């Protein structure tokens, strides 16, 4: 699978009219996701996403807003990765 850089993610969000704050938040969520598994984000599988979501809810006990932002960031990242790789 091809690498998907922060720069590319930022550019796609800018073209789509995302606010600077949303771009920053989404990128930070993907960084946190990758850091949790100590792997590049483009190498993660759907089961990793599920494990991370369970961690956020059960261990970190994040707010609904934080959780929703994380899910939206992951969904955006995975969708853009699929578009880039033609999956």
C-alpha positions in Angstrom: 0.0 0.0 0.0 1.3 3.5 -0.9 2.3 5.9 1.8 -0.1 8.7 2.5 1.7 11.8 3.8 0.6 14.5 6.2 1.2 17.0 3.4 -1.1 15.2 1.0 -3.8 14.8 3.7 -3.5 18.6 4.4 -3.7 19.5 0.7 -6.8 17.3 0.2 -8.5 18.9 3.2 -7.6 22.4 2.1 -9.0 21.8 -1.4 -12.2 20.5 0.2 -12.5 23.7 2.3 -11.8 22.3 5.8 -10.9 24.9 8.4 -7.3 25.1 9.6 -8.5 23.9 13.0 -10.2 20.8 11.6 -7.1 20.0 9.6 -4.9 20.3 12.7 -7.3 18.1 14.7 -7.6 15.4 12.1 -3.9 15.2 11.5 -3.3 15.0 15.3 -5.8 12.2 15.6 -4.0 10.2 12.8 -0.7 10.8 14.5 -2.2 9.5 17.8 -3.6 6.5 16.1 -0.3 5.6 14.5 1.6 6.3 17.7 -0.7 3.9 19.6 0.4 1.0 17.4 3.9 2.4 16.7 3.2 1.9 13.0 2.8 4.1 9.9 -0.9 4.9 9.6 -1.1 3.6 6.0 -0.2 0.1 7.3 -3.0 -0.2 9.8 -5.9 -2.5 9.2 -9.6 -2.2 10.2 -9.0 -4.3 13.3 -6.5 -1.7 14.5 -9.1 1.0 14.1 -11.5 -0.9 16.2 -8.9 -1.6 18.9 -8.0 2.1 19.1 -11.7 3.1 19.3 -12.2 0.6 22.2 -9.1 2.1 23.9 -10.4 5.6 23.6 -13.8 4.7 25.1 -12.7 2.2 27.8 -9.2 3.2 28.8 -9.0 6.9 28.1 -12.7 7.5 28.6 -12.7 10.4 26.2 -15.7 12.7 25.6 -18.2 12.0 22.9 -16.9 15.0 21.0 -13.3 13.8 21.1 -14.3 10.3 20.1 -16.5 11.6 17.2 -13.6 13.8 15.9 -11.2 10.8 16.0 -13.7 8.6 14.1 -14.3 11.3 11.5 -10.5 11.8 11.1 -9.9 8.0 10.7 -12.8 7.7 8.3 -11.4 10.6 6.2 -7.9 9.2 6.3 -9.1 5.7 5.2 -11.3 7.0 2.5 -8.6 9.2 1.0 -6.2 6.3 1.2 -8.6 4.1 -0.7 -9.1 6.8 -3.3 -5.3 7.2 -3.7 -4.6 3.5 -4.0 -7.6 2.7 -6.1 -9.0 0.2 -3.6 
